[in-house]
């Protein structure tokens, strides 16, 4: 079916687009997942490799999505239909499926952040780790989780349904500055804690021996975090860039987005590790999902920890909302572009479908893992890999020409960018995809099989 020619919205201001892209990148994976990835993969050693991969993989891959979106002025499905041929024309559907699935369980996790924000203000946090874990298991699934999932999705539907200028752009121009101010304020508070010195030594003093001894673990983890934290492979940057004009400098905008995103992730580490060290929690022990256990227990050990914890979890909830609206927009833009459906109707219908798909994740944590591993480690990486191959190896001339708009003559930089896409980006995504498939198969034959047996 051909695209329906209808007037498309555009960003009212440059800062609106940048805040929207930053808001998409700064979500649960950034404020929640990043510090615990650092903890599991050797502290500062992981941080060094992560920053390298942001430059080597994240920036080139972001420009790929930017040029595809602006050139086609379409959603991922329409964009790939326009620039692709043969089987390439259907790659856009991977992005639509990825955004739909990820948001279904992402909303459930976002509901947990709301619950933990209220928990801090009502009863405070439990200092005993075992009790905190039991509390999380109780709160993470069941009717409460489903209700909070519904409330979060309702907020996403309202914002996306209001449109680009009056909905998404207006919301992110409030949320993103709020996230930055609160994160910086929490980092200043964390610097006053007694464990701050040891935490900074762990976080900021890389041991090259750790990298040499554990590179097979650190490298794929750092590359994956760099890719996922920037909302790449989800079609978000294609969709957001489709609302841009040809006079925009995509490289400059991409650098600003990555700069903000990386800075917020870095500062988040300056918050989390002093809190963990002060409470005597081993940063290598908890794992990414333990923000609701280990960190909450750490808050329970601090003076005024209930208040600091409520502010922290509230910030994570805001960040989750700024990312969720971008995921919803990927799917909504497809329906609006390709079928001329009213935006509000599309947002309500799609949001309702995402809510229904998310109910199993709110029912049992094993089912949430089932969706998460499939979307994050397979669908997301596959879409990003195929797009990188298409742009880097097949449409390179078109891509360089599109990137030059708003910049001028790229000289050798255009060639350097294309080769960065062709080699490091593609290789990293191939490795990440293989590892992701193996992890998923291990999960299906392990925890999921045990769950089915029970």
KOLBAVO-166701 format. One record per residue (C-alpha): x, y, z. Coordinates in steps of 0.05 Angstrom, whole numbers, always signed. Example, Ala and Ser with C-alpha at 12.3 -4.5 7.8 and 13.67 -1.06 7.14 Angstrom:
BEGIN
PT; +246; -90; +156
PT; +273; -21; +143
END
This chain:
BEGIN
PT; +0; +0; +0
PT; +29; +68; -19
PT; +37; +123; +30
PT; -20; +172; +37
PT; +2; +243; +22
PT; -21; +284; +81
PT; +9; +346; +113
PT; +60; +327; +165
PT; +76; +364; +229
PT; +145; +393; +241
PT; +184; +414; +303
PT; +169; +485; +323
PT; +241; +497; +347
PT; +309; +466; +342
PT; +313; +459; +417
PT; +247; +421; +416
PT; +276; +368; +370
PT; +340; +363; +411
PT; +302; +357; +476
PT; +257; +303; +445
PT; +317; +263; +420
PT; +353; +272; +487
PT; +289; +253; +524
PT; +284; +190; +482
PT; +356; +170; +497
PT; +353; +189; +571
PT; +306; +135; +598
PT; +306; +74; +641
PT; +366; +45; +605
PT; +407; +108; +619
PT; +390; +127; +691
PT; +372; +56; +713
PT; +413; +6; +672
PT; +478; +44; +662
PT; +504; +47; +734
PT; +493; -27; +744
PT; +526; -45; +679
PT; +586; -6; +705
PT; +582; -45; +770
PT; +579; -113; +737
PT; +634; -99; +686
PT; +692; -72; +728
PT; +675; +0; +746
PT; +717; +52; +711
PT; +743; +0; +661
PT; +673; -7; +633
PT; +664; +69; +633
PT; +725; +79; +589
PT; +702; +27; +538
PT; +631; +54; +539
PT; +655; +124; +522
PT; +697; +96; +465
PT; +638; +58; +436
PT; +593; +119; +441
PT; +641; +153; +393
PT; +658; +93; +349
PT; +588; +62; +345
PT; +535; +107; +374
PT; +549; +171; +335
PT; +556; +139; +266
PT; +494; +97; +277
PT; +453; +157; +300
PT; +471; +195; +236
PT; +447; +135; +196
PT; +378; +140; +226
PT; +378; +216; +220
PT; +393; +217; +145
PT; +342; +163; +130
PT; +288; +199; +169
PT; +300; +269; +140
PT; +310; +245; +69
PT; +245; +205; +66
PT; +203; +248; +114
PT; +168; +184; +133
PT; +160; +134; +190
PT; +207; +73; +189
PT; +159; +31; +145
PT; +149; +87; +95
PT; +222; +106; +97
PT; +248; +36; +81
PT; +195; +27; +28
PT; +220; +90; -6
PT; +295; +78; -4
PT; +296; +2; -5
PT; +281; -49; -59
PT; +263; -122; -55
PT; +266; -150; +15
PT; +297; -85; +41
PT; +228; -52; +33
PT; +202; -92; +92
PT; +257; -77; +142
PT; +217; -19; +170
PT; +168; -67; +201
PT; +222; -91; +248
PT; +226; -21; +278
PT; +151; -18; +287
PT; +149; -86; +321
PT; +209; -67; +365
PT; +177; -3; +390
PT; +110; -37; +403
PT; +140; -95; +442
PT; +190; -54; +482
PT; +139; -3; +504
PT; +92; -59; +528
PT; +139; -80; +584
PT; +176; -14; +590
PT; +111; +15; +614
PT; +107; -38; +668
PT; +176; -22; +694
PT; +159; +52; +691
PT; +99; +36; +735
PT; +148; +8; +787
PT; +185; +74; +789
PT; +119; +110; +804
PT; +104; +60; +859
PT; +173; +68; +890
PT; +166; +144; +887
PT; +102; +140; +927
PT; +131; +87; +973
PT; +187; +134; +994
PT; +138; +190; +1010
PT; +90; +144; +1047
PT; +129; +92; +1086
PT; +202; +101; +1068
PT; +247; +44; +1044
PT; +267; -20; +1079
PT; +340; -21; +1098
PT; +344; -97; +1103
PT; +362; -125; +1034
PT; +322; -189; +1043
PT; +260; -151; +1064
PT; +270; -101; +1006
PT; +274; -159; +957
PT; +210; -191; +984
PT; +175; -124; +979
PT; +197; -116; +907
PT; +171; -185; +887
PT; +104; -167; +918
PT; +99; -99; +883
PT; +128; -117; +815
PT; +70; -161; +792
PT; -4; -168; +803
PT; -62; -118; +804
PT; -21; -59; +829
PT; +30; -68; +773
PT; -26; -72; +721
PT; -60; -9; +747
PT; +5; +31; +746
PT; +20; +4; +677
PT; -48; +31; +655
PT; -36; +99; +687
PT; +32; +106; +654
PT; +5; +87; +586
PT; -52; +136; +594
PT; -1; +192; +603
PT; +37; +169; +541
PT; -27; +167; +500
PT; -47; +238; +521
PT; +20; +268; +503
PT; +29; +233; +436
PT; -44; +243; +417
PT; -34; +318; +426
PT; +15; +320; +369
PT; +88; +339; +356
PT; +86; +412; +376
PT; +30; +413; +428
PT; +45; +345; +457
PT; +114; +315; +450
PT; +154; +380; +441
PT; +117; +416; +497
PT; +126; +357; +545
PT; +200; +346; +532
PT; +217; +420; +539
PT; +192; +413; +610
PT; +216; +343; +627
PT; +287; +343; +600
PT; +310; +407; +636
PT; +276; +380; +699
PT; +315; +315; +693
PT; +381; +352; +684
PT; +370; +398; +744
PT; +348; +341; +790
PT; +405; +295; +769
PT; +457; +349; +781
PT; +425; +365; +849
PT; +427; +292; +870
PT; +500; +287; +848
PT; +517; +346; +892
PT; +481; +312; +951
PT; +517; +246; +937
PT; +584; +281; +940
PT; +571; +297; +1014
PT; +563; +223; +1034
PT; +618; +188; +1072
PT; +627; +135; +1018
PT; +636; +186; +962
PT; +712; +182; +961
PT; +716; +107; +953
PT; +659; +110; +902
PT; +695; +160; +858
PT; +759; +119; +861
PT; +720; +58; +837
PT; +681; +97; +784
PT; +734; +144; +757
PT; +801; +108; +763
PT; +806; +56; +707
PT; +849; -5; +716
PT; +874; -26; +648
PT; +888; -94; +676
PT; +814; -104; +687
PT; +801; -89; +613
PT; +856; -137; +591
PT; +830; -193; +635
PT; +756; -184; +620
PT; +753; -154; +551
PT; +708; -210; +523
PT; +655; -189; +573
PT; +667; -114; +576
PT; +670; -100; +501
PT; +603; -128; +480
PT; +569; -100; +543
PT; +598; -30; +530
PT; +580; -32; +456
PT; +509; -56; +471
PT; +499; -2; +524
PT; +525; +52; +477
PT; +476; +29; +423
PT; +415; +19; +467
PT; +421; +81; +510
PT; +416; +125; +448
PT; +349; +95; +427
PT; +380; +67; +364
PT; +350; +7; +328
PT; +279; +27; +351
PT; +262; +73; +293
PT; +257; +132; +341
PT; +311; +174; +309
PT; +285; +159; +240
PT; +216; +183; +261
PT; +240; +245; +298
PT; +287; +265; +241
PT; +230; +258; +191
PT; +201; +322; +221
PT; +265; +362; +207
PT; +280; +411; +151
PT; +338; +406; +102
PT; +374; +465; +133
PT; +390; +428; +197
PT; +461; +405; +212
PT; +449; +332; +229
PT; +520; +320; +253
PT; +517; +379; +301
PT; +448; +359; +327
PT; +472; +287; +336
PT; +533; +309; +375
PT; +490; +352; +421
PT; +442; +295; +434
PT; +498; +246; +448
PT; +533; +297; +492
PT; +472; +308; +536
PT; +455; +234; +539
PT; +526; +213; +558
PT; +533; +269; +609
PT; +469; +248; +645
PT; +490; +175; +646
PT; +558; +195; +674
PT; +528; +240; +728
PT; +479; +184; +746
PT; +540; +143; +765
PT; +562; +200; +810
PT; +496; +192; +847
PT; +488; +117; +851
PT; +558; +94; +871
PT; +566; +141; +931
PT; +499; +118; +957
PT; +517; +44; +948
PT; +586; +52; +979
PT; +558; +92; +1038
PT; +506; +37; +1051
PT; +559; -18; +1044
PT; +527; -49; +981
PT; +576; -82; +932
PT; +564; -47; +865
PT; +584; -111; +828
PT; +533; -154; +864
PT; +463; -129; +849
PT; +455; -129; +774
PT; +415; -82; +731
PT; +347; -103; +756
PT; +364; -91; +829
PT; +352; -16; +829
PT; +287; -32; +865
PT; +322; -76; +916
PT; +394; -56; +930
PT; +387; +18; +917
PT; +321; +23; +954
PT; +353; -13; +1013
PT; +411; +36; +1009
PT; +363; +93; +1013
PT; +333; +60; +1075
PT; +401; +65; +1108
PT; +411; +140; +1095
PT; +388; +200; +1135
PT; +329; +230; +1097
PT; +337; +170; +1050
PT; +262; +168; +1040
PT; +263; +238; +1009
PT; +325; +227; +967
PT; +297; +160; +943
PT; +230; +190; +925
PT; +265; +245; +885
PT; +310; +194; +850
PT; +254; +146; +831
PT; +211; +205; +810
PT; +266; +227; +764
PT; +271; +158; +734
PT; +195; +159; +723
PT; +201; +225; +685
PT; +258; +198; +643
PT; +217; +136; +628
PT; +160; +179; +604
PT; +205; +220; +558
PT; +229; +155; +526
PT; +161; +122; +523
PT; +130; +178; +483
PT; +184; +169; +430
PT; +170; +94; +425
PT; +96; +107; +418
PT; +109; +160; +365
PT; +145; +109; +321
PT; +82; +67; +316
PT; +33; +125; +314
PT; +71; +160; +258
PT; +64; +96; +216
PT; -12; +95; +224
PT; -18; +170; +212
PT; +29; +171; +151
PT; +7; +107; +117
PT; -67; +105; +132
PT; -86; +178; +146
PT; -117; +160; +213
PT; -130; +217; +261
PT; -71; +223; +309
PT; -114; +220; +372
PT; -151; +159; +348
PT; -85; +126; +328
PT; -53; +141; +396
PT; -113; +113; +434
PT; -118; +49; +393
PT; -43; +35; +393
PT; -36; +53; +466
PT; -93; +6; +483
PT; -59; -50; +444
PT; +7; -38; +478
PT; -27; -39; +546
PT; -59; -106; +531
PT; +8; -135; +507
PT; +40; -110; +571
PT; -8; -146; +618
PT; +32; -212; +618
PT; +95; -173; +638
PT; +56; -142; +696
PT; +31; -211; +715
PT; +98; -247; +722
PT; +171; -225; +720
PT; +191; -285; +678
PT; +144; -262; +622
PT; +174; -192; +626
PT; +243; -223; +615
PT; +215; -262; +557
PT; +193; -198; +521
PT; +254; -159; +542
PT; +307; -207; +517
PT; +270; -217; +451
PT; +260; -143; +436
PT; +325; -114; +465
PT; +374; -167; +444
PT; +344; -192; +379
PT; +293; -146; +346
PT; +328; -81; +364
PT; +397; -104; +342
PT; +371; -137; +279
PT; +336; -73; +256
PT; +398; -31; +270
PT; +443; -81; +235
PT; +402; -85; +171
PT; +395; -9; +167
PT; +470; +0; +176
PT; +484; -50; +120
PT; +433; -17; +74
PT; +459; +54; +84
PT; +533; +38; +91
PT; +541; -12; +34
PT; +484; +1; -14
PT; +460; +74; -7
PT; +525; +107; +15
PT; +525; +162; -39
PT; +454; +182; -22
PT; +469; +181; +52
PT; +531; +226; +46
PT; +493; +275; +2
PT; +436; +279; +52
PT; +484; +288; +110
PT; +517; +346; +73
PT; +453; +386; +72
PT; +457; +440; +125
PT; +531; +428; +132
PT; +564; +439; +64
PT; +622; +401; +33
PT; +639; +343; +80
PT; +707; +329; +48
PT; +737; +266; +77
PT; +689; +265; +136
PT; +634; +236; +94
PT; +678; +177; +72
PT; +702; +167; +144
PT; +630; +165; +169
PT; +609; +113; +117
PT; +668; +68; +133
PT; +652; +74; +207
PT; +582; +49; +191
PT; +608; -6; +145
PT; +660; -36; +193
PT; +655; -21; +268
PT; +580; -10; +271
PT; +563; -71; +229
PT; +613; -116; +265
PT; +591; -95; +334
PT; +518; -107; +317
PT; +533; -175; +287
PT; +569; -196; +351
PT; +513; -166; +394
PT; +460; -204; +353
PT; +496; -271; +359
PT; +504; -262; +434
PT; +432; -240; +440
PT; +405; -301; +405
PT; +448; -346; +448
PT; +424; -311; +511
PT; +352; -318; +489
PT; +359; -392; +474
PT; +391; -402; +543
PT; +333; -365; +575
PT; +281; -406; +537
PT; +313; -472; +557
PT; +328; -449; +628
PT; +284; -400; +669
PT; +226; -399; +620
PT; +224; -475; +613
PT; +225; -481; +689
PT; +168; -430; +694
PT; +126; -470; +644
PT; +140; -534; +683
PT; +114; -502; +747
END
